[in-house]
Amino acid sequence: MRSPQRKPIVGILIIAAALVWLFWEGTERGKSYYKTLSELEQLGSRAYGMRLKVAGDVVAGSLAGRGARGMRFSLAQHGRTMPVLYASDRPVPDTFTDSSQVLVEGTLQADGVFQADQIQAKCASKYEARYQPGQPPGGR
């Protein structure tokens, strides 16, 4: 008689263990640490494979292959630079241009290239009207 009572308990324990494992894996994969370029340098090889977010300015003239899978560019921050490979099918933001401020999310590879799968470009902090209110275009 004990055997029929154990089966539901064992089933519930297996389901509970699977749910705990799925929750743990989901939270671990969802974690990403914000690091500066100098902090990445200090981490050295410990940073390889970690899910990271890194902010910086796109180095002017470093964009290569925009619009195609595998766009490359360099990020600069406080005198340090880092090559980035954006390998995603998602389009890049319209505000992503040379010298724009961006936040990339992905992993640092052993060859020193940051493989990003997400890019966020910072919008300009202030937008100015082309014409003053109440005046016709051209300032006449």
C-alpha positions as MATLAB code, in Angstrom:
seq = 'MRSPQRKPIVGILIIAAALVWLFWEGTERGKSYYKTLSELEQLGSRAYGMRLKVAGDVVAGSLAGRGARGMRFSLAQHGRTMPVLYASDRPVPDTFTDSSQVLVEGTLQADGVFQADQIQAKCASKYEARYQPGQPPGGR';
ca = [
       0.000    0.000    0.000;
       2.889    2.332    0.499;
       3.924    2.192   -3.145;
       0.784    3.919   -4.525;
       1.235    6.727   -1.998;
       4.888    7.285   -2.924;
       4.289    7.715   -6.637;
       2.508   11.096   -6.372;
       5.093   12.362   -3.895;
       7.992   11.325   -6.124;
       6.269   12.942   -9.132;
       5.711   16.184   -7.237;
       9.347   16.224   -6.077;
      10.603   15.692   -9.638;
       8.393   18.507  -10.954;
       9.443   20.829   -8.108;
      13.133   20.069   -8.740;
      12.706   20.755  -12.459;
      10.986   24.088  -11.752;
      13.716   25.144   -9.321;
      16.395   24.216  -11.874;
      14.612   26.146  -14.665;
      14.237   29.189  -12.407;
      17.912   29.054  -11.409;
      19.133   28.698  -14.998;
      16.859   31.517  -16.169;
      18.097   33.945  -13.552;
      21.745   33.013  -14.129;
      21.466   33.558  -17.882;
      19.562   36.793  -17.386;
      22.286   38.311  -15.212;
      24.603   40.773  -16.823;
      27.170   42.867  -15.023;
      27.902   46.482  -15.970;
      31.626   47.022  -16.324;
      33.783   49.855  -17.558;
      36.623   49.165  -19.984;
      39.177   49.641  -17.209;
      37.299   47.146  -14.990;
      37.312   44.629  -17.840;
      41.047   45.096  -18.153;
      41.474   44.428  -14.425;
      39.352   41.258  -14.581;
      41.601   39.807  -17.257;
      40.718   36.257  -18.280;
      38.030   35.994  -15.568;
      35.814   38.201  -17.776;
      35.795   35.714  -20.646;
      32.353   34.245  -21.161;
      30.681   36.411  -18.493;
      27.466   38.153  -19.528;
      28.411   41.856  -19.459;
      27.165   45.329  -20.306;
      29.731   47.891  -21.394;
      29.133   51.551  -22.245;
      31.284   53.810  -24.334;
      31.563   56.004  -27.400;
      31.725   54.521  -30.892;
      35.152   55.332  -32.296;
      34.730   57.554  -35.368;
      35.499   55.648  -38.559;
      35.444   52.225  -36.912;
      32.037   51.083  -38.212;
      32.352   48.234  -40.698;
      29.595   46.148  -42.240;
      26.622   48.070  -40.895;
      23.354   46.468  -41.899;
      24.906   43.042  -42.430;
      25.273   40.268  -39.898;
      28.599   40.709  -38.178;
      28.947   44.501  -37.937;
      32.232   45.565  -36.317;
      33.162   48.751  -34.501;
      35.270   49.936  -31.586;
      34.185   51.385  -28.261;
      36.226   54.000  -26.430;
      36.029   55.031  -22.803;
      38.545   57.085  -20.799;
      41.378   56.505  -23.253;
      40.785   52.761  -23.621;
      39.324   51.045  -26.679;
      37.736   47.666  -27.271;
      36.764   45.977  -30.554;
      33.109   44.899  -30.740;
      31.421   42.405  -33.041;
      27.646   42.801  -33.183;
      26.346   39.398  -34.230;
      22.562   39.625  -34.170;
      19.683   39.710  -36.597;
      18.165   42.629  -34.686;
      18.548   45.975  -36.430;
      20.790   48.590  -34.859;
      19.115   51.744  -33.506;
      18.810   54.720  -35.861;
      20.822   56.836  -33.428;
      23.792   54.446  -33.657;
      26.447   56.420  -35.540;
      30.118   57.367  -35.275;
      30.893   59.002  -31.923;
      27.477   58.089  -30.446;
      27.247   56.804  -26.899;
      26.163   53.171  -26.746;
      25.589   50.349  -24.301;
      26.481   46.890  -25.604;
      25.503   43.627  -23.965;
      27.183   40.307  -24.611;
      30.343   38.393  -23.761;
      34.060   39.106  -23.944;
      35.891   36.510  -26.021;
      39.402   35.195  -25.347;
      40.721   37.110  -28.386;
      39.707   40.407  -26.723;
      36.715   41.043  -29.000;
      33.439   41.799  -27.262;
      30.672   39.805  -28.959;
      27.507   41.853  -28.521;
      24.005   40.585  -29.088;
      22.261   43.776  -27.976;
      23.005   47.435  -28.650;
      21.345   50.459  -27.120;
      22.268   53.866  -28.477;
      21.874   56.847  -26.228;
      19.575   59.524  -27.588;
      20.736   63.106  -27.664;
      20.047   64.645  -24.277;
      18.675   67.825  -25.730;
      16.771   68.490  -28.871;
      16.645   72.039  -30.152;
      14.017   73.484  -32.394;
      15.279   74.538  -35.796;
      13.178   77.729  -35.674;
      12.124   79.947  -32.824;
       8.405   79.829  -32.014;
       6.494   82.709  -33.558;
       9.113   83.375  -36.231;
       8.904   82.223  -39.837;
      11.540   79.813  -41.143;
      14.808   81.538  -42.026;
      14.441   84.095  -39.207;
      12.800   86.743  -41.398;
];
